[in-house]
């Protein structure tokens, strides 16, 4: 199966039609969750993570921000990310939020948002744009190609996972990000630092930094946080 065929749902977004991968829990209903891709695209790894959330009871949707394009090449991934306008892409993600909130299987009045690398950055932008539609924001080593926009609209609790050896989101930058979120929104984010590098959660291990022990810990913390806050 090609990764492009992972698209299994369409929905209106930002005046256009967006595509994504939707995974349903075995029970047939549950709280809504947006899962936001890394710079590699909507890959089989992101679909697998989305399926894992569905297995834990969430109606999970991974929007396709690249329109079907995927890559395992860092240079090409950087080019794809560079072509993606942050504010516009976040508005596209807002369509995913509305799609879930209107879905008959979604039992929550808010949705959670979880993202990785570039997607982790978009989690924070989305939470700032969507305000109280977002019940919990969980960035994994979130980065953007440019400065984060204003966080004044962010109301959701924030749980972040970062690697101590991450050169893309180094500890000093993470501390500065936490301080800025609190100063602009009044929300005090809960940021965890792990003895690991960037993308330590990605078990495809494209950067050679996957760490199962730290990934499992971050996963448990994420599930507990989402269950406590997305209702």
Residue pairs with C-beta under 8 A, 6 or more apart in sequence:
3 41
3 42
3 43
3 44
3 47
3 70
4 68
4 70
6 21
6 42
6 43
6 44
6 47
6 64
7 19
7 20
7 21
7 42
7 64
7 68
8 20
8 21
8 22
9 19
9 20
9 21
9 22
9 61
9 99
10 17
10 18
10 19
10 20
11 17
11 18
11 20
11 95
11 96
11 98
11 99
12 18
12 95
12 99
13 63
13 91
13 92
13 93
13 94
13 95
13 96
13 98
13 99
14 88
14 91
14 92
14 94
14 95
16 92
18 63
18 64
18 92
18 95
18 96
19 63
19 64
19 67
19 68
20 42
20 61
20 62
20 63
20 64
20 96
21 42
21 46
21 47
21 50
21 61
21 62
21 64
22 50
22 59
22 60
22 61
22 62
23 47
23 50
23 51
23 53
23 54
23 59
23 60
23 61
23 62
24 54
24 59
24 105
25 54
25 55
25 56
25 57
25 58
25 59
26 55
27 57
28 105
29 59
29 104
29 105
29 106
29 107
30 57
30 58
30 59
30 105
30 106
30 107
30 108
31 57
31 58
31 59
31 106
31 107
31 108
31 111
31 112
31 135
31 226
31 230
31 231
32 58
32 59
32 61
32 97
32 100
32 101
32 103
32 106
32 108
32 110
32 111
32 112
32 230
33 53
33 58
33 59
33 60
33 61
33 100
33 111
33 112
33 113
33 114
33 226
33 230
34 60
34 61
34 62
34 63
34 93
34 96
34 97
34 100
34 111
34 112
34 113
34 114
34 115
34 126
35 46
35 49
35 50
35 53
35 60
35 61
35 62
35 114
35 115
35 119
36 62
36 63
36 65
36 93
36 113
36 114
36 115
36 116
36 118
36 119
36 120
36 122
36 123
36 126
37 43
37 46
37 62
37 63
37 64
37 65
37 66
37 115
37 116
37 118
37 119
38 45
38 46
38 77
38 116
38 117
38 118
38 119
38 199
38 202
39 77
39 78
39 80
39 81
39 117
39 118
40 46
40 70
40 71
40 72
40 77
40 206
41 64
41 65
41 66
41 68
41 69
41 70
41 71
41 77
41 80
42 62
42 63
42 64
42 65
42 66
42 68
42 70
43 70
43 72
43 204
45 202
45 203
45 204
46 62
46 116
47 62
49 62
49 116
50 60
50 61
50 62
51 60
52 219
53 60
53 114
54 60
56 223
58 112
58 226
59 100
59 103
59 105
59 106
61 96
61 99
61 100
63 92
63 93
63 95
63 96
65 84
65 89
65 92
65 93
65 122
66 80
66 84
69 80
71 77
71 80
72 206
74 206
74 207
81 118
81 145
82 145
84 118
84 145
86 121
86 122
86 125
86 144
86 145
86 146
86 149
87 125
87 149
89 122
90 122
90 125
90 126
90 129
91 129
93 113
93 122
93 126
94 126
94 129
94 130
97 111
97 113
97 126
97 130
97 133
97 134
98 133
100 106
100 111
101 109
101 110
101 111
101 133
108 135
108 230
108 231
109 135
109 231
110 132
110 133
110 134
110 135
110 136
110 156
110 230
110 231
111 133
111 134
111 135
111 230
112 134
112 135
112 136
112 137
112 138
112 226
112 229
112 230
113 123
113 126
113 127
113 134
113 136
113 137
113 138
113 156
114 123
114 138
114 139
114 140
114 222
114 226
115 121
115 122
115 123
115 138
115 139
115 140
115 142
116 140
116 141
116 199
116 201
116 202
117 140
117 141
117 142
117 143
117 168
117 198
117 199
118 143
118 144
118 145
119 139
119 140
119 142
120 139
120 140
120 141
120 142
120 143
120 160
121 139
121 142
121 143
121 144
121 148
122 142
122 144
123 137
123 138
123 139
123 142
124 137
124 139
124 142
124 148
124 151
124 154
124 158
124 181
125 144
125 148
125 149
126 134
126 137
127 134
127 137
127 154
127 155
127 156
127 158
128 149
128 150
128 151
128 152
128 153
128 154
128 185
129 153
130 153
131 153
131 154
131 155
132 155
132 156
134 154
134 155
134 156
135 156
135 229
135 230
135 231
136 156
136 157
136 158
136 159
136 225
136 226
136 228
136 229
136 230
137 154
137 156
137 157
137 158
137 159
138 158
138 159
138 160
138 161
138 222
138 225
138 226
139 158
139 160
139 161
140 160
140 161
140 162
140 201
140 218
141 161
141 162
141 163
141 166
141 168
141 169
141 198
141 199
141 200
142 160
142 169
142 177
143 168
143 169
148 177
148 180
150 184
151 180
151 181
151 184
151 185
151 187
152 184
152 185
153 185
154 181
154 184
154 185
154 187
155 185
155 187
156 187
156 229
157 187
157 189
157 190
157 225
157 229
158 181
158 187
158 189
158 190
158 191
159 189
159 190
159 191
159 192
159 221
159 222
159 225
160 174
160 178
160 189
160 190
160 191
160 192
161 191
161 192
161 194
161 201
161 218
161 221
161 222
162 169
162 171
162 174
162 191
162 192
162 193
162 194
163 169
163 193
163 194
163 195
163 196
163 197
163 198
163 200
163 209
163 214
164 171
164 193
164 194
164 195
164 196
165 195
165 196
165 197
165 198
166 196
166 197
166 198
167 197
167 198
168 198
169 198
171 193
174 191
174 193
177 189
177 191
178 188
178 189
178 191
181 187
181 189
182 188
182 189
190 225
192 218
192 221
194 200
194 211
194 214
194 217
194 218
195 211
195 214
196 209
196 211
196 214
197 207
197 209
197 211
198 207
198 209
199 206
199 207
199 209
199 210
200 209
200 210
200 211
200 214
200 215
200 218
201 210
201 214
201 215
201 218
201 219
202 209
202 210
203 210
203 212
203 215
204 210
